[in-house]
Each structure stands twice: as structure tokens, then as C-alpha cells.
Amino acid sequence: MRQDGGAFFYRIIGEHLRRRRIELGLSQGEVAEAVGISRQLYARYERGLSRISAEVLKKLSEFLNVTLQSLYAGVASALAALGFADGEQARYASKPLAAQSKELDQAFRRIKTPRIRECAIDMVGWLADHDEARRDG
């Protein structure tokens, strides 16, 4: 995702990670070491500046003893704020992939603002990257 506007997903998750780390009385370095990443990278995760892989997100949720669903809390409302309602998501789930792709393409073409188009691309990419993590949680 782009760092200048589309990273609100990462900021939401990062804030949840930060809060939980503080609740447990842990340093960023302790969390980073436990999941096998650098302290600097973990700090970027907490600030929403870096994309978290599904694998690392799962390790973080296990180490911090939180569910993946709790780390995603607030993401749905952020999607709704961008105009992506649950009803629209349910409609896509009920159609074959080809029909979904066509409908997604048609909807995307109706978006005239370049910034909103970029956010839509970022959102779809983020959801695809994190689909497996949501199912494992």
C-alpha cells in the first residue's frame, strides 16, 4: 500500500499492536526479538509505515496473546468510511469469480478521483495479502 494515504489499515493494526505491547509491559525490542524481526521494523509496524506479512502478523498475535480479529478491529469501519459497505462485500461473495471480476472492474472505472482509485487498489491488495491470516485466526 502507499505510505501517504492508503496505509490507514496498517496504522489501525499498528495502534492495536502498540497498545497490547504496552499493556504487557514489553519493549519494542522484546516483541521484535520474539517474532524474529528487527526492532526498527517492528517500530515501523506500530506506526503503520510498513506492510506486515500474514506470517509475521500471525506470530505477533500469538506472542502478544491476541486474536487476529482483534488486530483487525476498526478496519471494517475504515472501509465503510471509504464507501465499501458490508452489503457490497456480501454481494460479491455470492457471485462466481468471473462475474465478481467484471463487477469490480465496472465499479473501479466509475471512480473518477485518482486518489480514491489508489486507495481501492491498496485495499484490495491488502485484503488479498491478509486473507489467509484472517482464516487462521
trRosetta pair geometry for C-beta under 8 A, 3 or more apart (Angstrom, degrees):
i j d omega theta_ij theta_ji phi_ij phi_ji
1 6 4.3 -139 -175 112 104 111
1 7 5.3 148 110 -85 122 64
1 9 6.7 152 -35 40 169 116
1 10 6.8 -169 57 -17 136 118
1 51 6.4 141 21 -84 86 107
1 122 4.0 74 -128 -155 91 112
1 125 6.7 176 -69 80 74 120
1 126 5.7 14 -56 -63 123 112
2 5 6.0 6 97 46 119 76
2 6 4.4 86 47 28 88 113
2 7 6.7 -115 91 -36 51 87
2 118 6.1 7 -5 164 143 122
2 122 6.0 -85 13 -82 82 136
3 6 8.0 -20 -30 52 11 78
3 7 5.4 18 -133 -33 40 141
3 49 6.3 31 -139 -149 114 68
4 7 7.7 97 20 3 17 108
5 8 7.8 -21 166 -27 44 95
5 115 6.5 -43 118 -162 166 104
5 118 7.2 70 76 100 122 123
5 119 6.6 -78 123 -79 106 99
6 9 7.7 -9 156 8 68 99
6 118 6.1 -119 -52 132 130 92
6 119 5.0 -174 -102 -113 95 62
6 122 3.4 59 179 62 145 176
6 123 7.3 -124 -158 -44 107 68
7 10 4.6 -42 -173 40 86 115
7 11 6.0 92 126 -26 85 94
7 48 5.2 128 145 155 110 100
7 49 7.0 35 178 -106 159 30
7 122 7.9 -91 -61 -177 45 145
8 11 5.3 -50 -143 36 40 115
8 12 6.3 45 156 -24 68 100
8 48 7.4 5 -126 -170 21 146
8 78 5.4 -176 124 -160 125 142
9 12 6.0 -56 -157 31 28 110
9 13 6.6 17 152 -8 63 108
9 48 8.0 150 79 -146 44 107
9 75 5.8 45 -131 -127 81 106
9 78 6.9 -176 -81 92 61 152
9 122 7.8 -171 5 142 125 105
9 123 7.4 148 -47 -113 133 65
9 126 5.1 92 64 -175 171 160
10 13 5.8 -56 -145 43 35 107
10 14 5.8 39 155 -24 67 110
10 45 7.4 -116 -171 -150 101 53
10 48 3.9 130 111 -151 88 74
10 49 7.2 -157 126 0 138 16
10 50 7.1 178 -165 70 146 32
10 51 6.6 -96 -88 -98 134 45
10 52 6.9 149 -127 -3 95 94
11 14 5.5 -54 -140 39 29 115
11 15 6.3 33 158 -23 63 103
11 47 7.5 -30 -113 159 75 39
11 48 3.1 -9 -78 -81 59 164
12 15 6.0 -54 -153 31 27 110
12 16 6.8 25 150 -15 61 104
12 48 7.5 78 7 -99 42 127
12 72 7.9 46 117 -154 121 34
12 73 7.8 -150 166 85 112 53
12 74 4.6 -161 -157 97 127 121
12 75 5.6 169 91 -72 154 71
12 78 6.3 -117 -48 -30 147 146
13 16 5.6 -55 -154 36 36 112
13 17 6.4 37 149 -20 68 104
13 45 7.7 -66 110 178 103 87
13 48 7.4 127 54 -100 77 85
13 52 6.6 -119 116 22 146 141
13 57 7.5 -40 -174 -126 143 116
13 71 5.2 39 -139 169 88 94
13 72 7.0 -5 -90 -89 97 44
13 75 7.5 22 -53 -65 89 115
14 17 5.5 -52 -148 36 34 113
14 18 6.2 35 154 -20 67 105
14 45 5.5 179 -107 146 94 54
14 46 4.5 123 -170 -163 96 23
14 47 5.8 -93 171 32 154 12
14 48 4.2 -127 12 -55 143 70
14 49 8.0 67 -83 4 160 61
15 18 5.6 -51 -145 35 32 113
15 19 6.3 33 156 -19 65 105
15 46 7.6 100 -72 -169 29 66
15 48 7.6 -2 -28 -47 80 113
16 19 5.9 -53 -146 36 29 111
16 20 6.3 24 158 -15 63 110
16 66 7.5 -177 159 139 109 161
16 70 6.6 163 -165 135 136 78
16 71 4.9 166 102 -131 147 56
16 73 6.7 125 -91 48 138 96
16 74 7.7 -173 -51 23 116 125
17 20 6.0 -63 -149 40 27 107
17 21 6.2 29 156 -22 65 109
17 31 7.8 120 177 174 104 159
17 45 6.2 -15 65 127 166 107
17 46 5.4 -122 89 -99 114 76
17 60 6.3 -28 -119 172 116 138
17 64 7.0 -141 -137 -55 67 166
17 71 7.0 38 -58 -130 78 106
18 21 5.8 -56 -147 35 28 112
18 22 6.4 24 157 -15 64 108
18 46 4.5 97 -67 -154 100 111
19 22 5.9 -61 -152 38 28 109
19 23 6.3 34 151 -24 65 106
20 23 5.4 -48 -147 32 34 117
20 24 6.4 23 157 -10 65 108
20 64 4.7 62 134 -179 134 130
20 66 5.5 -71 -119 -35 155 143
21 24 6.0 -67 -154 43 28 104
21 26 4.9 -94 -165 68 78 103
21 27 7.9 -28 171 129 116 5
21 28 7.0 43 172 -86 157 55
21 31 5.5 -52 -116 -52 120 145
21 46 7.6 -53 15 -100 144 130
21 64 6.7 -66 -71 -114 63 120
22 25 7.4 38 -176 -75 35 32
22 26 7.8 -102 -71 46 21 67
24 64 6.7 -139 -18 -142 149 74
24 65 8.0 128 -87 34 134 107
26 30 4.6 -125 -167 78 97 130
26 31 5.5 100 133 -50 134 91
27 30 4.7 103 54 0 79 100
27 31 7.3 -148 92 -1 46 83
28 31 5.9 -58 -153 39 35 108
28 32 6.0 34 153 -20 69 110
28 39 5.2 95 118 -158 100 90
28 42 5.2 163 -176 103 93 121
28 43 5.4 38 -172 -72 155 82
28 46 7.0 -89 -113 -12 116 145
29 32 5.6 -55 -142 39 30 112
29 33 6.1 30 160 -20 65 107
29 39 4.4 -19 -95 -97 70 128
29 42 7.9 173 -82 53 26 142
30 33 6.0 -54 -145 35 27 109
30 34 6.4 28 156 -22 61 109
31 34 5.8 -59 -152 33 30 113
31 35 6.7 0 161 3 66 109
31 42 5.7 149 94 -162 105 151
31 60 7.2 40 180 -130 110 88
31 63 6.7 133 -145 118 74 138
31 64 7.2 18 -128 -69 115 100
32 35 6.6 -77 -151 48 27 91
32 37 5.0 -96 -157 81 83 77
32 38 6.0 -28 -180 129 137 18
32 39 4.5 -156 26 -86 161 50
32 41 6.9 126 -132 62 119 86
32 42 3.9 -122 -80 -17 101 141
33 36 7.6 37 -173 -71 29 30
33 39 7.8 -1 -39 -65 79 86
34 59 7.9 170 121 159 82 104
34 63 4.8 121 127 -140 133 145
35 42 7.7 125 53 -90 120 118
35 56 6.1 87 159 -152 130 79
35 59 4.2 124 -137 127 104 125
35 60 5.7 -8 -83 -71 157 66
35 63 5.8 -106 -62 -12 97 151
36 59 7.3 -55 27 168 98 165
37 41 4.7 -98 164 78 115 131
37 42 5.7 135 95 -52 116 89
37 56 6.4 42 -45 -134 137 130
38 41 4.6 95 60 5 86 100
38 42 7.0 -152 95 -3 47 84
39 42 5.6 -56 -149 39 34 111
39 43 6.3 39 151 -24 67 104
40 43 5.6 -51 -149 33 31 114
40 44 6.7 33 150 -19 62 102
41 44 5.5 -52 -154 34 36 113
41 45 6.7 42 146 -23 65 99
41 50 6.3 -74 -159 66 73 169
42 45 5.4 -47 -153 29 39 116
42 46 6.6 38 151 -18 66 101
43 46 5.8 -52 -151 35 34 111
43 47 6.5 21 154 -7 65 109
44 47 5.9 -63 -146 46 32 104
44 49 4.3 -91 -162 72 84 106
44 50 3.9 55 128 -6 121 117
45 48 7.7 36 179 -71 30 27
45 49 7.8 -87 -57 48 19 70
45 50 5.7 -57 -71 64 59 102
45 52 5.4 69 -129 -77 113 111
45 56 8.0 -128 -96 131 148 131
45 60 7.9 -149 150 -87 156 158
51 126 7.9 -139 -131 -110 105 85
51 129 7.4 -29 -177 142 121 166
52 56 5.4 -123 -170 85 84 113
52 57 4.8 100 134 -65 119 96
52 60 7.5 -40 -166 3 139 145
53 56 4.7 88 57 12 87 100
53 57 6.7 -150 92 -7 42 89
53 129 7.6 -105 -135 177 50 111
54 57 5.6 -56 -144 38 30 114
54 58 6.3 34 156 -22 65 105
54 129 6.4 -165 -42 157 100 71
54 130 5.8 165 -90 -118 96 49
54 132 5.1 56 180 72 163 102
54 133 3.8 -150 -147 -49 94 108
54 136 8.0 109 171 21 110 131
55 58 5.9 -56 -153 33 27 110
55 59 6.6 25 151 -15 62 106
56 59 5.5 -53 -149 37 37 113
56 60 6.2 39 152 -22 68 104
57 60 5.6 -52 -147 35 31 113
57 61 6.4 31 154 -20 64 104
57 68 6.8 71 141 -124 107 101
57 71 6.9 170 -169 116 103 161
57 130 7.1 3 42 -125 166 99
57 133 5.2 15 85 -140 128 153
58 61 5.8 -53 -147 35 31 110
58 62 6.5 29 154 -17 63 106
58 68 6.9 -22 -101 -79 64 120
58 133 5.7 -142 -57 -130 93 94
58 136 6.0 -10 -111 97 128 141
58 137 7.6 -142 -113 -72 82 82
59 62 5.8 -58 -150 38 31 110
59 63 6.1 25 157 -15 67 110
60 63 5.9 -58 -142 40 29 106
60 64 5.9 8 166 0 67 115
60 71 7.6 91 102 -98 115 152
61 64 6.3 -64 -136 51 24 98
61 66 5.3 -100 -148 77 73 74
61 67 6.4 13 -170 -177 124 13
61 68 5.1 -44 -90 -71 166 65
61 70 8.0 138 -135 54 106 95
61 71 6.0 -96 -90 -23 106 136
61 137 6.6 -52 144 -113 168 107
62 65 7.4 18 180 -76 29 44
66 70 4.8 -104 177 71 105 132
66 71 6.2 113 116 -49 122 89
67 70 4.7 102 60 0 83 97
67 71 7.4 -146 99 -2 51 83
67 137 5.4 100 -179 180 81 111
68 71 5.6 -55 -155 35 41 112
68 72 6.4 32 150 -14 70 108
68 133 5.6 -177 -145 154 146 91
68 134 6.1 -162 126 -108 134 42
68 136 6.9 87 -16 79 153 79
68 137 2.8 -113 33 -84 118 147
69 72 5.7 -62 -149 42 33 107
69 73 7.0 62 147 -53 63 82
69 134 7.6 82 -80 -143 68 77
69 137 5.6 170 -27 126 74 137
70 73 5.4 -16 -158 -18 41 118
72 75 4.8 -57 -174 13 76 130
72 76 7.6 63 147 -25 98 86
72 130 7.8 143 -95 155 120 143
72 134 6.9 34 -46 -102 159 100
74 77 5.7 -56 -154 40 46 109
74 78 6.3 51 148 -24 72 103
75 78 5.5 -55 -152 34 35 114
75 79 6.5 37 150 -20 66 101
76 79 5.6 -51 -152 34 35 112
76 80 6.4 36 149 -19 65 103
76 86 7.4 23 -169 -74 117 99
77 80 5.3 -48 -146 36 38 115
77 81 6.4 45 151 -25 65 100
78 81 5.5 -48 -150 30 33 115
78 82 6.9 28 151 -13 61 103
79 82 5.8 -61 -157 38 35 107
79 84 4.3 -64 169 71 94 116
79 123 6.7 115 -113 -149 95 134
80 83 7.6 84 -176 -49 33 8
80 84 6.5 -99 -85 70 33 61
80 85 5.9 61 -124 -101 84 55
80 86 7.5 -16 -86 -27 108 77
82 116 7.7 154 -165 -142 99 88
82 119 6.2 -150 -141 138 140 136
82 120 8.0 173 156 -77 133 69
82 123 7.2 -161 84 -67 163 151
84 88 6.0 -112 -160 68 61 136
84 89 6.9 66 165 -50 96 99
84 123 7.2 174 -21 160 160 159
85 88 5.0 103 61 2 75 99
85 89 7.4 -142 102 -1 44 87
86 89 5.5 -57 -151 38 40 112
86 90 6.2 40 152 -21 71 104
87 90 5.7 -53 -146 35 32 111
87 91 6.5 37 153 -25 63 103
88 91 5.6 -50 -151 29 33 114
88 92 6.9 31 152 -16 63 101
89 92 5.9 -53 -155 34 35 110
89 93 6.6 37 149 -24 65 106
90 93 5.5 -53 -150 31 36 115
90 94 6.8 29 156 -20 65 106
91 94 6.2 -63 -157 32 31 107
91 95 7.2 18 154 -16 63 112
92 95 6.2 -71 -155 33 36 106
92 100 5.0 80 -159 -132 87 109
92 103 7.0 -158 -103 84 86 134
92 104 7.3 55 -118 -63 127 99
95 99 4.2 -106 169 90 122 122
95 100 5.0 155 87 -58 111 82
95 103 7.1 72 74 3 165 141
96 99 5.0 86 61 13 79 104
96 100 7.0 -146 97 -8 38 91
97 100 5.5 -58 -146 37 32 114
97 101 6.2 33 158 -22 67 104
98 101 5.8 -53 -149 34 30 111
98 102 6.5 29 154 -17 63 105
99 102 5.7 -54 -149 37 33 111
99 103 6.2 30 155 -16 66 108
100 103 5.8 -58 -146 40 29 108
100 104 6.1 31 155 -20 66 109
101 104 5.7 -54 -144 38 28 112
101 105 6.2 30 156 -19 63 107
102 105 5.7 -56 -149 36 29 112
102 106 6.4 28 154 -18 64 107
103 106 5.7 -53 -146 37 32 111
103 107 6.3 31 155 -18 65 107
104 107 5.8 -56 -146 38 29 110
104 108 6.2 31 155 -22 64 108
104 124 7.8 90 -165 -105 135 143
105 108 5.7 -55 -145 35 29 113
105 109 6.4 30 156 -21 63 106
106 109 5.8 -55 -150 33 30 112
106 110 6.9 32 151 -22 61 103
107 110 5.8 -56 -159 28 35 113
107 111 7.4 40 146 -27 63 96
108 111 5.9 -47 -163 17 41 113
108 117 6.9 82 -167 -132 86 88
108 120 6.2 173 -117 124 90 151
111 116 5.1 -140 -168 105 120 114
111 117 5.0 155 110 -75 128 79
111 120 6.4 -157 -26 -13 171 149
112 116 8.0 40 61 50 46 126
113 116 4.2 70 78 11 107 109
113 117 6.8 -174 91 -12 54 83
114 117 5.5 -55 -149 35 34 115
114 118 6.4 36 154 -21 67 103
115 118 5.7 -51 -151 34 32 112
115 119 6.5 33 150 -18 64 104
116 119 5.5 -51 -148 36 36 113
116 120 6.4 40 151 -23 65 102
117 120 5.6 -53 -150 33 32 113
117 121 6.5 31 152 -17 65 104
118 121 5.8 -53 -150 36 33 111
118 122 6.2 34 152 -19 65 107
119 122 5.5 -54 -146 39 32 114
119 123 6.1 36 154 -24 66 106
120 123 5.7 -52 -146 34 29 113
120 124 6.5 26 157 -15 64 105
121 124 6.1 -57 -149 37 29 106
121 125 6.3 27 155 -15 64 111
122 125 5.8 -62 -149 41 28 111
122 126 6.1 29 156 -21 66 109
123 126 5.7 -55 -145 36 28 111
123 127 6.3 26 158 -17 64 107
124 127 5.9 -54 -146 38 29 110
124 128 6.3 30 155 -19 63 107
125 128 5.7 -57 -148 37 29 111
125 129 6.3 28 156 -18 65 108
126 129 5.8 -57 -147 37 30 111
126 130 6.2 1 162 3 65 116
127 130 6.2 -74 -142 51 26 95
127 131 6.3 54 156 -60 65 89
128 131 5.9 -25 -148 -15 29 117
130 133 4.9 -54 -161 41 68 117
130 134 6.0 73 142 -27 85 98
131 134 5.9 -57 -153 32 31 110
131 135 6.7 25 154 -15 64 106
132 135 5.9 -58 -153 36 34 109
132 136 6.4 28 154 -18 67 109
133 136 5.8 -60 -147 37 32 108
133 137 6.5 36 156 -31 66 104
134 137 6.0 -51 -150 23 31 113
